[in-house]
Amino acid sequence: MAPGQKLYPRSTVKKIVKAHSGCNVSKNVDVMIFLDYVLFMQTLMKEATIEAKQGGERGVTARSVRRATGDTLAKFKG
Amino acid sequence: MARESRPPGTFRPGLGAGTTSTTPIRRASSADPTPSSAHSRHSLVIRTPGSQNRGLSASGRKATAPGPSATPHARAAFRTIDSRRAAISTPHGARRQSLREVRDTPRNLLLPLARMLARGTQVIASSSSPPAGEGSTVMEGVEEKEEEEEEEDLPKRPRLSLPIDVEEDDSDLYPHRSAGLEDENFTMQSIEMPRRAISEQLPGQGGSRFSMGSVRMSDYFAAGGTELRSEDAGIDSGFFPPGMALDGDTGVDEDFPSYERAESDVGRRETLARVSDFGIEVPLDMNESTVVIAPQVQDSPMRQLNEYYDEPALDPRSDDDDRLEEAAAQEANETVLGVEETEMDEATAKISAKRATKKRNVKISRHGIEYPSLPPAVVKRLAQTFAKTSGAKGKINPDTLKAIMQASDWFFEQVGEDLEAYAKHAHRKTIDESDMLTLMKRQRQTSPHMTPFALAQRHLPRELLQELRMTPPVPVKKRRKAGGEAEEEDGD
């Protein structure tokens, strides 16, 4: 990661969660949410890579990502 | 018997009145009904020399009685004749005989009649009959004639019966095969009944398979070969060797079931495979022809016909057509309606287009709140790093990025709804860190072995971790987890 570059827009994450939940988001929850998102992305990319390898594709493609999306979302269903 | 016991010398003087009285009595006891002594004398003259007797029998001249001089054929014939005579003389026996062998009855009637008539009639010398100059008496000639008749009759009997049998055999030979196949077809149909049901479940191919398939063909077979359709006839010619399919209806006797069954196991499977091939190939052609041609010609009415095809490729076409039609109808309505409405529509369209161009990322949640999605750069960076760690290349296509963005949007939506549920369950209006902790616990991201802070330390960059540490709730969270403070102190 380039130094000085913002990792993620905290306000954006806060807005997104606020819009979806309809609740206020306390101060530092967005960091935790982003952590969860990072974990989700890790799992998603891992699954997508596995899917791509199984499908004989080169690298990660949109198709493999779409295939992996459902399972990963189900895994992250609270 | 009695004659031979007496020497000839003693018998000849016995021709007087005294001896004649004795002989008839003894002869009455014997079965031969020789009426007069002249016959006996004549026969005696002939019979006393055995050499003459043999010579006569060898020449084919028959004796008066069916004695040992006759050929075995003639002997057998006389035996049968005698037995039939006896049967005829006794009424019950005649009935039984007639019941037993129906074809012999006319001959049985004719033979005694011929005998009765032969005494009064004279021999008519024909070209075919042997010359009568061999010293044969009238009775011998008559008997020869009878024997000729019998000889003619003997071959005739089998002829009378044979042609019928031959015809039956000829008719049997072909039909037995085909009839056996028919039986196999019947069993096959009984076996294939469930298969038909399965094909019925698939409405698209079911109908086509029906027409081509086993059932109707077989039914037509059973009804008679003439009622076959043209298609079915073609299939049949393809199916069976031509000799078998020729004869449709012959009730198969159970003479050959062993033979047929021995073949049947092979034949059934062959026929089955062929049936399936036909079921697959021909109807597909039929379907293709109908499917390809029909929608091009007609659009809307074919939908009803295509309902049973269930082909997914056709439905979007029809839908597109419908949409096109709807669009055309809307355009027509708009043109029909006033200019103001079109202006209004244009205005709204422009406004919506402006909005779309302005905030493409803006979406509306189910609570009616617009929300942006994460900036693609962040998502792409994350995806690249995790793709590299997971072993793939770091490059991510725009399509892939779009898919990942979609997935992340869904993820945030799901997380937001879950957090909302937790907060509302706690009667709060604010999403707290405890909600997030429960969520991560339920996601099985955190466990007694994996604390949230450890996760954060592993995945979040140092800056963000520092920001997280600077925030007050973090120590609270770490106090809950054992050993959190020590880590924090180490981090500090």
Interface residues (C-beta under 8 A of the other chain):
Chain A: M1 L7 Y8 P9 T12 V13 K15 I16 V17 K18 A19 H20 S21 G22 C23 N24 V25 S26 K27 N28 V29 V31 M32 I33 F34 L35 D36 Y37 V38 L39 F40 M41 Q42 L44 M45 K46 A48 T49 A52 R58 G59 V60 T61 A62 V65 R66 T69 T72 L73 K75 F76 K77 G78
Chain B: S365 R366 H367 I369 E370 Y371 P372 S373 L374 P375 V378 V379 R381 L382 A383 F386 A387 T389 S390 G391 A392 K393 K395 I396 N397 D399 T400 K402 A403 I404 Q406 A407 S408 W410 F411 F412 E413 Q414 V415 G416 E417 D418 L419 E420 Y422 A423 K424 R428 K429 T430 I431 D432 E433 D435 M436 L437 T438 L439 M440 R442 Q443 Q445 P452 L455 A456 H459 L460 P461 E463 L464 E467 L468 T471 P472 P473 V474
